[in-house]
Each structure stands twice: as structure tokens, then as C-alpha cells.
Amino acid sequence: MRQLRIGALGRIAAGDDAGRFVEVVDDSECSGGFLILTYDTAHRSGNAYDSWVESIVDVNLYFDESRWEVEWLE
């Protein structure tokens, strides 16, 4: 079972985008869902991309589809 951390930075160790960094943000108060942010560096800089999903279940499905294994740094 995957350990998912909200608001923490992690390095994508395997799967699509391996070597990039990821952060999941609970944005439910503003957008009603979750933001999945990816960055080039651990400093949250460089090329950054974002995706929005509706629920924590969808976050897990996104990670599954991307085949991500994440090493959480925070």
C-alpha cells in the first residue's frame, strides 16, 4: 500500500517522470479538489506542471496510472 503525503515534497523514484519531484496539495477549500504538482528540482523551481483531481481516491488513481514510486523528503 502506498504512503501518500499531502503537502510534502517527494522524489519520483520510478515510473513516468522518474527523477522529478512531486507535491500533492489539498486545495479543497478553493477548487474543491487536489493539485498534483511536479517540479524539475527539490527547490520547487524549473519546469513545473500541475494537474487537478477531485478526490484523494483520484490522487491515488493518478499515482497508479503514472506508475509512481515516491520517496518522500519531508
Buried (B, 14 or more C-beta within 10 A) or exposed (E): EEEBBEEEBBBBEEBEBEEBBBBBBBBEEEEEBBBBBBBBEEEEEEEBEEBEBEEBEBBBEBBEEBEBBBEEEE
